[in-house]
Amino acid sequence: MPAPVLSYKDIRVSFATEFGDVDAVKGVSFEVMPGEVVAVVGESGSGKSVTSSTAMGLLPENASVEGEVLLEGRNVLKMSTAELRRLRGSDISMVFQEPMTALNPVLRVSDQLVEALQVHEVAFGSEALEKAIELLERVGIPEARTKIRQYPHQFSGGQRQRIVIAMAIACGPKVIIADEPTTALDVTVQAEILDLLRELKQELNTGILLITHNMGVVADMADRVVVMLNGEVVETGPVAKILGHPEHPYTRRLLAAMPLLREAGDPSLELEQEQERVSVSERAASEARHGTATGKGSGAASPVPAALEAKDVALEYKFRRKATRVVHDLNFIVQPGEIMGLVGESGSGKSTVAKAVLGLLDVAEGELRVRGENMPTLPSKQKKALKREIGVVFQDPAASLDPRFPIGDIITEPMVVHKEGDKNSRMARARELLDAVRLPSSVLNRYPHELSGGQRQRISIARALTLNPTLLIADEPTSALDVSVQAAVLELFSELQQHYGFACLFVSHDLAVVDSLAHKVLVMQNGRTVEQGTTDQVLRHAKESYTQQLLAAAPVPNPEVQARRRTERQRLLAALG
Amino acid sequence: MSQSTPPIPPEDVRSAAEAEDAKLASAQRSYSQGQLVRRRFFAHKPAVVSMVVLAFIILLSITSIGFSGQGTGWWSKSFLSTGLTVDGGRPTMFNGAFLGEHPFGQDSIGRDYFAMVMRGTQQSLLVAIGVALSSTVLGVLVGALAGYFRGWIEAVLMRITDVVIVVPLLALAAVFGAYAQGLPGGTLTLALAIGLATWTGTARLVRAEILSLREKEYVSAAVAMGAHPARIILKHMLPNSIGVIVVNATFAIATAILLETTLSYLGFGVQAPETSLGALIQNNQNAFTTRPWLFWFPGLFIIAIALSVNFIGDGLRDAIDPRQKRSGASRPGWRTAFGLLGRSTAEERAGKQVSELSGGPTQMQPPAGMTDHGPDFGHDPTDEKRDS
């Protein structure tokens, strides 16, 4: 049995903070063999990143570390600064989450790669440059010889991550620590980067320590899995066992919380379609009632207007009087009580559409009708009245609530803005909504910074529902959350949707999340509609090749299925050329 | 490859969502944003000591000669009444007696110098607070409007700001100071007038802050729910830039005291028979070699006030934005505050972190539920945001 290349022995890390010491890691041990991929999984706060970065000596100054980190038998924690510096980059290297910040934006790629080679005395001068070009070719950058002269911002996100990987393998490291290497990337790019890492591992016989929260990535890459919870290892074993037959209840829960992209023929689908038929007829009935109650002059015979309708909408950003069009010819209809998933990769313009509906961006062309009225052209008074009908949930739970407002004021703010109710009735409404999002009413007097991300997102949802809107705009509401928290929020969301019956424009990059919620789906790419239809049509019987690529690239948390999907995807890509 | 898994107590086996809710239910002490700031401020020793010193100086100046300065406090002498010069006007406080007849001595026409310094302190503080008030109000107004509305409003306001910046501060302040002498209201009018020359820094900082807050999702949420711009600025943006504003205002106080001193020294500030610390120094500059106490006492008070206000500003900045530096076990001591105890270089830190047990200046992981989202000073004020 070969000796492990990297082993952690009883690592303990604590941070000194304003409120006393906090133990982040409480005695963690595991090993990485040469040529093996060990995935450390866990939710935020589990200590997975802290543990692995002890091997690089990259912890902040207020951290104290105990235990041993052995890199080929040498204890990293006992090393001097100079020894550590020699070690970093040559024997052990790191791939970070954010490829933009991992590269220096003011230096050419060639300078950065050559520097990495020269610092570790691998090669010098023109020899180093040749080697750098070789490295770029190795990680799949086309026209490496000319491209190497460019700056990081001239590359796409995926290419930048490839360059970071090139730097990481420059000196032939024994171990690569990849800290969420694909989290910031789109699914199709993620699949490519994972392919690259797998190839390199086989070729260089490097050990890879992969830190991730995505079980799909684990299934795709890992040989062995270490599951962490609150700074402790709860379970460790081969990937097939952990993902297939997990023993620890926490691992089971984590797997159960993963939203699944169901394939055609999934038994849960038929059940859902049955329910769907029932609820559609119910909805139609209630709409008819609702419609007559609020019938607007034109007579009860007119059909209920769509909650949201886009007609040939084009959107553009203006910068120094120059307009850049980012969304072209967008058409869709969201009926009352219906959830429409708007999916696409970054830069597809999906969030821009959400912005325009919220009135944060002017509509350049076309009509954007909310309940039948073209919102952008309304006079400001009617526009404000119409805004009552729109609620919003944003992506970032840290930024979507005003840190200076207590929760009670946050939830009742829409009522204050629209001068509705008095102090008591507002507070009563806030309590009611807190109850609906399953938070104790004692939260009313707390501040956002005291709540966790998932709780804040639930507060966001409560605020969005304060005025009983007919339309909810959700812009990636769960993408910043941990899987189990995401599962709880999604469950709550669909429950609330059934209870309050609002229509929803659900913007997301995660097809599995959309699959679990939406009635219909619109796929966007580069500001244009690729495909739209019911969830079943689009996600299970996709016609367009782009949708098929997206579907094929999403990894599933089952190693065997994922291996099959991987070959399928490669076949698809080959067929497309 | 068998590894012993430590036994996990059953209550730990929860999904993160449930664990968070449980944490919330277990009623732990909750801190509001303000309480957190207060806590950090009072742990900043130099700032707290400075606050005590400043409070002492203010109390001393007011109680000793009263608001009018005519000897209505516990010190019976007026700063205006002349008298016989005793012992060449030397201070009596060093002559064995506790304070003596004239603790700070007398000036050339026999006025009690203690009463004069106290009056000068009153006037200088009045100027300082007036300037800080008027410049902050004006600066916040200009900055907030420019930052929120962008477009031509911003262009006009910021060009005006640029013009004010281009004209030398002292020249501008002297013009306003001279003009204010003709107006009723005395020192306070002077202070408000000087404020017209010093608001530019605040305006630019507030604009930068508002520009960054503009992109925050809670502001977008407020816009989306149809809130009026006034509400968004007053309720969401200004409270969240209070850090920049307060800190800047304290530094404006220190600057104003020195500016008033300079103006009085040049003869454009407070006019005789009224006096200020700067005017006292100006009047007695020729006596520096013969009767140095006439120079030293007002000088000491200027230094004490300016220094303590600066330390208070430091403390406020650290308290409002803990990410900027230090926290946890290592609070700044006096030597660090004066820059005598240098912070370690990045190289040393990288080497130290693994072996050292004590905490350092960066706060990385506050305990769950205590994460602070105070205003971020790290934004580049010149950062051009996309027009949207």
Boltz contact constraints between the chains, C-beta under 6 A:
constraints:
  - contact:
      token1: [A, 15]
      token2: [B, 364]
      max_distance: 6.0
  - contact:
      token1: [A, 15]
      token2: [B, 365]
      max_distance: 6.0
  - contact:
      token1: [A, 16]
      token2: [B, 328]
      max_distance: 6.0
  - contact:
      token1: [A, 16]
      token2: [B, 329]
      max_distance: 6.0
  - contact:
      token1: [A, 16]
      token2: [B, 359]
      max_distance: 6.0
  - contact:
      token1: [A, 17]
      token2: [B, 328]
      max_distance: 6.0
  - contact:
      token1: [A, 17]
      token2: [B, 363]
      max_distance: 6.0
  - contact:
      token1: [A, 17]
      token2: [B, 366]
      max_distance: 6.0
  - contact:
      token1: [A, 18]
      token2: [B, 327]
      max_distance: 6.0
  - contact:
      token1: [A, 18]
      token2: [B, 328]
      max_distance: 6.0
  - contact:
      token1: [A, 19]
      token2: [B, 367]
      max_distance: 6.0
  - contact:
      token1: [A, 19]
      token2: [B, 370]
      max_distance: 6.0
  - contact:
      token1: [A, 22]
      token2: [B, 365]
      max_distance: 6.0
  - contact:
      token1: [A, 22]
      token2: [B, 367]
      max_distance: 6.0
  - contact:
      token1: [A, 43]
      token2: [B, 16]
      max_distance: 6.0
  - contact:
      token1: [A, 57]
      token2: [B, 354]
      max_distance: 6.0
  - contact:
      token1: [A, 59]
      token2: [B, 353]
      max_distance: 6.0
  - contact:
      token1: [A, 60]
      token2: [B, 362]
      max_distance: 6.0
  - contact:
      token1: [A, 60]
      token2: [B, 364]
      max_distance: 6.0
  - contact:
      token1: [A, 61]
      token2: [B, 349]
      max_distance: 6.0
  - contact:
      token1: [A, 61]
      token2: [B, 353]
      max_distance: 6.0
  - contact:
      token1: [A, 61]
      token2: [B, 360]
      max_distance: 6.0
  - contact:
      token1: [A, 61]
      token2: [B, 362]
      max_distance: 6.0
  - contact:
      token1: [A, 62]
      token2: [B, 328]
      max_distance: 6.0
  - contact:
      token1: [A, 62]
      token2: [B, 359]
      max_distance: 6.0
  - contact:
      token1: [A, 62]
      token2: [B, 360]
      max_distance: 6.0
  - contact:
      token1: [A, 64]
      token2: [B, 357]
      max_distance: 6.0
  - contact:
      token1: [A, 65]
      token2: [B, 354]
      max_distance: 6.0
  - contact:
      token1: [A, 77]
      token2: [B, 354]
      max_distance: 6.0
  - contact:
      token1: [A, 81]
      token2: [B, 351]
      max_distance: 6.0
  - contact:
      token1: [A, 232]
      token2: [B, 6]
      max_distance: 6.0
  - contact:
      token1: [A, 234]
      token2: [B, 8]
      max_distance: 6.0
  - contact:
      token1: [A, 236]
      token2: [B, 3]
      max_distance: 6.0
  - contact:
      token1: [A, 249]
      token2: [B, 13]
      max_distance: 6.0
  - contact:
      token1: [A, 250]
      token2: [B, 13]
      max_distance: 6.0
  - contact:
      token1: [A, 253]
      token2: [B, 15]
      max_distance: 6.0
  - contact:
      token1: [A, 318]
      token2: [B, 387]
      max_distance: 6.0
  - contact:
      token1: [A, 319]
      token2: [B, 386]
      max_distance: 6.0
  - contact:
      token1: [A, 319]
      token2: [B, 387]
      max_distance: 6.0
  - contact:
      token1: [A, 358]
      token2: [B, 224]
      max_distance: 6.0
  - contact:
      token1: [A, 360]
      token2: [B, 220]
      max_distance: 6.0
  - contact:
      token1: [A, 361]
      token2: [B, 388]
      max_distance: 6.0
  - contact:
      token1: [A, 384]
      token2: [B, 226]
      max_distance: 6.0
  - contact:
      token1: [A, 387]
      token2: [B, 226]
      max_distance: 6.0
  - contact:
      token1: [A, 392]
      token2: [B, 221]
      max_distance: 6.0
  - contact:
      token1: [A, 392]
      token2: [B, 224]
      max_distance: 6.0
  - contact:
      token1: [A, 394]
      token2: [B, 217]
      max_distance: 6.0
  - contact:
      token1: [A, 396]
      token2: [B, 217]
      max_distance: 6.0
  - contact:
      token1: [A, 399]
      token2: [B, 216]
      max_distance: 6.0
  - contact:
      token1: [A, 399]
      token2: [B, 217]
      max_distance: 6.0
  - contact:
      token1: [A, 400]
      token2: [B, 217]
      max_distance: 6.0
  - contact:
      token1: [A, 400]
      token2: [B, 218]
      max_distance: 6.0
  - contact:
      token1: [A, 401]
      token2: [B, 218]
      max_distance: 6.0
  - contact:
      token1: [A, 402]
      token2: [B, 218]
      max_distance: 6.0
  - contact:
      token1: [A, 402]
      token2: [B, 236]
      max_distance: 6.0
  - contact:
      token1: [A, 403]
      token2: [B, 373]
      max_distance: 6.0
  - contact:
      token1: [A, 404]
      token2: [B, 33]
      max_distance: 6.0
  - contact:
      token1: [A, 404]
      token2: [B, 239]
      max_distance: 6.0
  - contact:
      token1: [A, 404]
      token2: [B, 240]
      max_distance: 6.0
  - contact:
      token1: [A, 414]
      token2: [B, 225]
      max_distance: 6.0
  - contact:
      token1: [A, 417]
      token2: [B, 225]
      max_distance: 6.0
  - contact:
      token1: [A, 417]
      token2: [B, 226]
      max_distance: 6.0
  - contact:
      token1: [A, 417]
      token2: [B, 227]
      max_distance: 6.0
  - contact:
      token1: [A, 446]
      token2: [B, 30]
      max_distance: 6.0
  - contact:
      token1: [A, 447]
      token2: [B, 32]
      max_distance: 6.0
  - contact:
      token1: [A, 449]
      token2: [B, 371]
      max_distance: 6.0
  - contact:
      token1: [A, 449]
      token2: [B, 372]
      max_distance: 6.0
  - contact:
      token1: [A, 449]
      token2: [B, 373]
      max_distance: 6.0
  - contact:
      token1: [A, 450]
      token2: [B, 30]
      max_distance: 6.0
  - contact:
      token1: [A, 450]
      token2: [B, 369]
      max_distance: 6.0
  - contact:
      token1: [A, 452]
      token2: [B, 20]
      max_distance: 6.0
  - contact:
      token1: [A, 454]
      token2: [B, 17]
      max_distance: 6.0
  - contact:
      token1: [A, 482]
      token2: [B, 16]
      max_distance: 6.0
  - contact:
      token1: [A, 484]
      token2: [B, 15]
      max_distance: 6.0
  - contact:
      token1: [A, 484]
      token2: [B, 16]
      max_distance: 6.0
  - contact:
      token1: [A, 484]
      token2: [B, 17]
      max_distance: 6.0
  - contact:
      token1: [A, 485]
      token2: [B, 16]
      max_distance: 6.0
  - contact:
      token1: [A, 485]
      token2: [B, 17]
      max_distance: 6.0
  - contact:
      token1: [A, 488]
      token2: [B, 17]
      max_distance: 6.0
